[in-house]
Amino acid sequence: MNTKQFEQAILTVLTLVLVSLSPLAAADITTLSPSAIVATSDPDTLIIAESDAKRLAFVTRTSGQIADHVSLAFAPSGLCLSADQNRLYVTGGGENGKVLALNLTTHKVERTTSLGHTPVAPVLSLDGKTLYVCNTYNNNVAVIRTRDLKLRTHIPVDREPVAAQLSQDGTSLFVLNLLPSMRADLDYTGAALSVINTRQKKVSTSIAMPNGTIHLRGICLSPDGQYAYVTHILSRYTVPTSQLQRGWINTNAVTVIDTT
């Protein structure tokens, strides 16, 4: 390849990059990127957050057809239904974080409140009066009054909270932190599960996960509420990188935690 051909190749690559980053390409909603889903009390209706399309899709489950779309001002990241099923709370917006309340009868936005960097995983209190939202890159959980979507306080947690689960009695909120907060060259390195006392609005304890735990992603409770099941990656950072097969370095894992 001579100099002219090389310059032409570089120009072609740069052109493709610029086109892919153009507003026109960004506005192409053929890429929907579903990011969250909730099932309503109507057994035939699902609500799906489409992140890249910046909208919600109301899907009829039996037919698989889309009954309606609701356009949003930001990319949605999380969904949470009110107990009476009349309202949907939607988080999103990335670095310009937002949460909104959508009336499910009219499909109109009632209120919007600004939050932190990359809000995700909205969770309602048992009485429906408080909404908890993980502000991922602010390392905290926002506490919001649902009546008017007023931000009440922030609860600091470990590092990059990405998911949460309320205990059955509503007194504890289990928050998953994506990454470890300590150095990576210690004998123990692992992400933690922060347990928030919802009455005192502060972290009551931090549960250390198995050594090498990173990328905590999902959590649910057993029917009796005693056990929490946490999905994550288990990294074996103390072994030589002699191979990658069979989970030698990274393995998908589920950790069972006794919450009593």
N, C-alpha and C positions, 0 to 999 in steps of 0.2 A: 504494500500500500504506500503510494507516494504522499507527499505533504498535502497536496490539494485534496486527494481522496480522504485523508485523515480529517482535514478541516471540515469537509462536507459531512462526514459521519458524525463528528461532534455537533455540528449545526443541526443535523436531523434529530439527534438524541435530545438536545436542548429544546427544540421545537415541540417534541412529543411531551416533554416534561411540562412546558409552559401550557400546552393545551390541556393536559390532565389537571392542572391546577387552576385553570380559568374558571370564572364564575359560571360560565355556561356549562362546563362539565360538572361543577359542584351542584348545579341546580337540576341535574338529570336525576329524576326520581325513579328511574327504572331500577336503581339499586335501593332497596327498601330497608335492609338491615334491621330485622326485627330484634328488639333488645329486651322486651319484657312482655308478659302476658298475664291476664287475670280472667277468671270465670265469674260471671255475674250470677245472681240468684235465678235468673232465667237460664235453665239448663241448656238452652240452644244458642246462647250468645257468649262469644269470647271477645275480649278487647286486647288488641295487639299494638304495642308501641313500635313504630317504624322510625328508627333513628335518622337515617340518611334522608328519608322522605319528609321528615319533620311533620309527622301526622300520626293519628290514631286510626286503626282499622277496626270496625265492628263486624265481626265475622259470624255468620250462621254456621254453627258447628255441623249440623246434619248434612247440609248441602255443600259446605265449604265455600259458599259465595260471600262476597263482601256486601253487607247491607248498607254501610255508610262509612264515610271518611270524615275526620275532623282535623283540619290543618292547624298547626301550632306555630308559634313564633320562635321556637327553639327545638333542638333535637332531643326527643324524650329518652330518658334512661331508666325510669322506674315508675311503677303503677301501684296504687293502693286504693281499695274501695272502702267507703264509709260503711258502718254497720247496717245502716238502713238501705244501702245500695243506691242512694239518690245522688251520691257525689263520688267523683273519681279524683284522686290526688295524683298529679303527674310531676315528676322531677326531671331535670335535664339542663341543657344550656352550656355544658362544659365549664370553661373558666368563668363564664358569666352565668353562674348557676341561678336557677329559678325553680319555684314550685308553684303550681296553679291548682285551683279547684274547678272542676268541670261539672256542670249540672247534667246529669245523665238523662233527664227528661227532655231538655231543650237542646242538649249538646252545645251549650254556650259556656264560655269561660266566665266564672263569677269573680274570681280574684287571682292575683299573681303577686308573689313576694320574691325578692332577691335573696339568694343564698350564697354559699361559698363556692369554692372551686370543685367542679364535677360532683354535684349532689346525686346520690343514688340510694336505692333501697329504702323507700319510705315505709314506715311501720306505724300503725295507729295504736294508741293506748286502749285498754279494754273499755273505758267509758266513752271513747271516741272524741275526747276533748283535746287530746294532744297528739301531734304528729312528730315522729322522730325521723330525721334524715341524715344519712352519712355524707359529710362533706369530705370527699376522699383526700384531696391534696391540701386541706387545711388541718387534717388530723383531728377532726372533732365531729361531734354529732349535734345537729341543730335541733332545738326543742321549740315547736311551733304550736300556737293556740289555733285550733281548727276553726273556731267561730269567726275569726277575722283574718286568719293566716298571719297573725303577728308573731314575729320571732321573739321568743322569751329569753333564751340563753343558749350558750354553747357548752358542750361537755367535752373536754379534751380526752382523747384516747391515745392509743399507742402509735400506729403508723398506717396511714392510708386505709381507713375503714371502707369496706365495700359491700357488706351484707349485715343484716341484723335479724334477730328473732326475739319476740317477747315471750317471757315465761307464762305458764298457764294462769298464774295468779296475778300477773301484770306487775309484779314488784321488781322484776329484773329484765334488763334488755341485754341480750348476748350479741356482741358486736365483733365481727371478724375483721382483723387487720391483714391487709394484703401481704405486707413484707415485714421482715424482722427490723427492729430498731437498733440492734447492737451491731458491732463489727462482725465481719465475716471470717475473721481468722482466730476465733475463740474456740474453746472446747465445745461450747454450746452456742448454736445460732438457730433461732426459730421465731416465726411469727407468733403473736399471742392472740388470745381471745379476751377481749375486755368485757367485764360484767358491770353494767351500770345499775345502780340503785335508782329506780325511777321516782321514788319519793324524795330522796336527798339530791337527786340530779347530779350525781358524781359517780366515778368508777369505784366500786366497792372492792373488786379484786381483779387480778389479771391471771388468766390460766395459761401456763406455758404449754405449748404444743410439743410433739416429739421433735427431737433434734433433727434439724434440716428441713423443717416445715416452712414452706413458702406458698404464696398464691392461694390463700384461703379464699374460697369462692362461694360456697353455699352452706346453709345450715337449716336443719329442721329438728323438731322435737318428737320423741316417741308419744304415743297416744296418752300415756299417763303423765307426760311431762318430765319424767325422771332423767331421760337420756337425751343428749344433743348429738346429732350426727353432723360432722363437719367434713366437707370435701376440700381437698387441697393437693398440692404437690409435695412429695417427700424427696428431698435432694440429699444424695450421699456425697457430701463435699469432702469427706475425710479419706475417700478411696482414690487411687490414681485413675486418671481418665484413660484407661487402656482399651475401653470399648464403650459403645452406646446401647447395644442391644440388651433386651430383657430387663430394662429398667436399671441398668448398672449405675447410671448417674441420677436420673429423674424417674419417679414412679408416681402415677396417680394413686391417691389414697383416700380412705375415709377413716376418721378418728371418732371413736365413741366416747363421750364425756358424761360422767355421772354428775348431774347438776345439783344433787342434794347435799 
